[in-house]
Amino acid sequence: MQAVRIGIFCALAWCGAIASAPAQQAPSAPQAPEAQGKEDVRAEADGDRASRLTLKLKDRDLRDVVQSIKKKANVNIIMDAGIEAAVTIDLQDVHWRQALNLVAEQAGCIVSEASGGVLKVEKPPRVYFAFENTDIQKVIDTIAKISGANIVVAPEVKGTITVRLKNIPWRDALEASVKTLGFVVVQEDRDILRVVPASNIEQDLMTKTIQLRFVRPQSVYVPFINSEYIENKRAKTQLQKGELNFTLLDTLKKMVTPDVGSLEYVAETNVLMVKDTKPVVESIERAVAMIDIEPAQIQLNVQFVTTSNEDVLDIGISPGGTGWQASLGLGQIPTRLPFDLGAGGWDDKLIANDTGTGPFANDIDNGPANLTIPNVVFGALNLQQVTATLRLLKKDARSEIVQAPQITAMDHQTATIFVGEAVRYAQARVEQGQAGGLLLALEEGDESPVNVGFQLLATPHLVPGSDKVIMEVIPQRTALTGTGSSAIAPAGFDIFTVGGGTDAGAGQIALPRVSSSTLATTVLLRSGQTAVLGGLKTKSESETVTKLPLLGDIPVLGYLFKGKVKQDTTTTLLVFITPNVIRTAEDMEQTMQRALEERVRDHRSNLAQQREAIFGKS
């Protein structure tokens, strides 16, 4: 029985070991081809037509690699059916089109461009032949039989050629052979190829309309910013009537065959009308397809932070003021003179004299007992205005002003935002009246109104194939700093006296005092990276001593008769900027979501501060 129990326990242990072994030693499952492709094909900026790729491939299926490149570069790529090949390649920071060509070449394929900018990966037949002094038409016929292509040869195509080709795609062999004798290959619809003399295609012109989607002429409205530290050169560019500032149109016109073709732009529908030979029209279509792509947008978050820290130390004894005070006040004490008459003291002489007469007493010869004193008050000692104050005060004042404009601009397009108000003001003008006198007249100032607030001018440039942004940024902050506080001179204004001579010929006028902070720079940042564009730190120190004359100069005891005020003020100005690249609708949605979350956090923070102010921290 004991042996049976031991056998059962051994069997259970053996089953448990078998059950646990696969979990510990089973190899990891192979990744899906698409997941492997994502790991092996990396791009710094996904979805960008200018993406640069890093490929580390080993025995990867060509279709999976092409699919990964298609997603990374956001392009249309198709493959011929039946292409099965594996590629092994290691590339670092290569343009996606070059990477696609190298990958296809390693698999024995080529990349051709179809209409509409669609790329096609195909594996055409390759030719192996050698001809010596052979008629060109026979060479063309041989290539047509090998490739199975539909080729039409013009009667003017004549001549002999010597060629030796090995493992070359048939289309390249055809192009090289006919071009040697000065002929060209024209591709027609349904993949029909015509071999004709070059002079014939100039007579066979075609007209085609090319619809532009995203590229447009520059607007006549130019964003600008007024500052004596910058110069707006674009605003000085004057266009003639009917002239367009369209650099793409000027470039494409240079591609048209001189004296043969033509290129016109229809502004109402944003369409190009091209009339030229088929090869030229196709080259213009390819150029437009590469340029007329959806541009990225860049959201700029700018924070203009101004902080001020004021430390005031007020210590000593001085009349008035605030802070800790210790004071002593006395009342009024009435006094009658004389104090003690008849004792022969000095006070007797104040009321009587040697002759027995005086202004305030009589009958002095009969003795002090018969002296008559008027019942009046001659004076008073008033101590009510005497106050001794001991003041000890330490005050810290901190303030922070944050201006945070946000603006979204398209790539290579200038944008501006202004948040503030326009303040108008008057200026004085002196005129001579009809009677010969001077008249003081008021009129609106030459530089009125003054724009007070914050303005940001920015031109972002997205670095192709990356998330880096080169930005020309000009933030400007303007504020009124005058000390006025009356109806004549409101806050931010100062009062000035104009005119001269008598008071009747003088007048007062309020003018704004404006402080401005402007920064103009060009920076390079990654998407989501924050940088400090500039900072200005200003520190001022002042010390004021108030004391009583003479008493305040006594050593040690002089501190009881003087006060000292020491003030330190530190002002800091910082400008932060953060660009966020927006390429797709998903990026826009994420940006909006982040903005909403930030607003919710600010709202909750304000509610918490209000609740704490009312109910306390608990």
ABEGO torsion letter per residue (X at the ends): XAAAAAAAAAAAAAAAAAAAAAAAABBBBBBBAAAAAAAABBBABBGBAABBBBBBBBGBBAAAAAAAAAAAAGBBBBBBBGBBBBBBBBBBGBBAAAAAAAAAAAAGBBBBBBBGGBBBBBBBBBBBBBBBGBBAAAAAAAAAAAAGBBBBBBAABBEBBBBBBBGBBAAAAAAAAAAAAGBBBBBBBGGBBBBBBAAAAAABBBBBBBBBAABBBBBABBBBBBBAABBBAAAABBBBBGBBBBAAAAAAAAABBBGABBBBBBAAAGBBBBBBBAAAAAAAAAAAAAABBBBBBBBBBBBBBBBBBBBBBBBEBBBEEBEBBBBBBBBBBBBBOBABBGAGBAAAAAABBAAGBBAABBGAAAEAAABBBBBBBABBBBAAABBBBBBBBBBBBBBBBBBBBBBBBBBGBBBBBBBEBBBBBBBBBBBBBAAGBBBBBBBBBAAOBBBBEBBBBBBBBBBBGBABBBBBBBBBBBBBABABABAABBBGBBBBBBEBEBAAABBBBBBBBBBBBBBBBBBBBBBGBBBBABBBBBBBBBBBBBBBBGAAABBGAAAAABBBBBBBBBBBBBBBBBBBBBABAAAAAAAAAAAAAAAAAAAAAAAAAAAAAAAEAX
